[in-house]
Amino acid sequence: MTEGLDELIKLERSAEEERSKLAGLTDDERDAQWRRWRKAAERAQAAITAHAEATGANRYEVEQAVKRAVRHAQQEPTAE
């Protein structure tokens, strides 16, 4: 079963959130956070690959669409 695009976006967003937590960390804290980021990134990449293979889509294009969607959501101003 493949992941839908919404699920791929959630996985990529999760990986980006874990990456952003690296800022300011040092030593053991950084190592532990790096492992959490790496695991989240691996899950996102595996899901993108599975989706592309199952749908016959170009893997690179799927990945770029997911990354654009995540970046676009991060750049949107929040409603107040």
Beta strands, then each sheet from edge to edge (+ up, - down):
end
